[in-house]
Amino acid sequence: MKMGDCFWLWGQDAGSHHAASANASWKLPGTNKMGPDDGAKFLGIKNICRVVMLGKPEPPFDAESEKLKDFDKVVWSIVGDSGSTRNDDGGSDLEEVLRQAGNYPNIVGGILDDFFRAPQKPGGHPARYSVEDIVAMRRKLRSCPARPLDLEVVVYKRNIASLDLAEYWPHFDVVTYWNMRTGGELDQLSDDLDRMIGLTPHKRRLAGCYLWNYGQGLPLTIPQISREVHTYHERIKRGELEGIVFCSNCCADLGLEAVDWVRGWIKEVGGENV
């Protein structure tokens, strides 16, 4: 396997990071027109997490899956981001993901975005679904008629710091770790990764890497993005991470220095043996 096989794009509808009024603090510049397929090609990335944001796209997903049919691997979202409300009453897009997998052989799993959260009532679970729901969901994915599919989950640094998630970890195949960055946290990155790795023994893990400082509404500097990416690169070579998910096509065409640097770095290291 080559290092380039370890890279994923976090793919969402073009313009969705600018469109969310609740996300005005992100302060992204310019206009985003690159969709997930064009963004991944621009960055030189072969794999895509295709994630619903603000309720879009809506099922059926055929048109989007068709655009992604030539990529190596695709993971579809099962519930969408926290701004996607159509599944707030316990529903999901799971059946649609299973249907897509039957039609497109590069679909390898489903992912739960913005999944963990503080309990909504006393004694409630710290997530959008109960453990029992997740067990049933994973059972369906693993028994998909087309091929067994992975169940992936997004977890943020703040979730690990504030919630007891021990009951949930056994039921996911892949954990994707993210940090929105609120300032000064690069100095804590190695310790944060060690903590996440310690909490998820025997799990496959990806690290999320933002191309914009969403936590502070600022561009990432080259030293910042370089330090973060090189940290993840080393962890991949050590076998502690399976890859990096770059977020996202919604930043790819905004003229950001961090995007240009990542694009060059992916080209530079993509041929390394892992």
RACORMO-V134672 format. One record per residue. NEAR is the number of other ideal C-beta (glycine too) atoms within 10 Angstrom. Layout:
near
NEAR
NEAR
This chain:
near
8
13
19
19
15
23
25
27
26
29
34
28
21
20
16
21
22
17
15
14
7
9
18
10
9
18
14
19
12
11
10
23
13
21
19
27
20
16
26
25
16
15
21
16
27
19
22
27
28
26
27
26
25
19
15
15
19
12
13
12
22
14
8
21
22
12
16
23
13
10
22
13
16
24
27
28
27
27
24
26
18
15
18
20
10
14
18
11
6
9
10
20
24
19
12
18
25
20
19
23
24
12
13
18
11
17
27
19
21
30
26
24
24
19
23
20
16
10
11
10
6
5
5
11
20
17
22
20
19
14
13
10
15
22
13
14
19
18
11
16
21
13
10
17
7
14
11
12
23
17
23
25
25
23
24
19
20
13
20
18
9
13
18
8
20
8
13
21
15
14
17
22
18
19
22
26
25
22
23
15
20
12
9
7
14
16
8
12
18
12
9
18
21
12
15
20
16
8
15
19
8
6
16
15
19
25
26
21
23
21
24
25
20
22
15
15
13
14
21
24
13
13
10
16
25
15
13
22
20
12
17
22
18
13
21
21
14
8
8
15
22
19
22
23
28
27
21
28
30
27
28
27
17
20
11
19
12
23
22
12
19
27
17
11
17
18
12
10
17
16
9
14
7
13
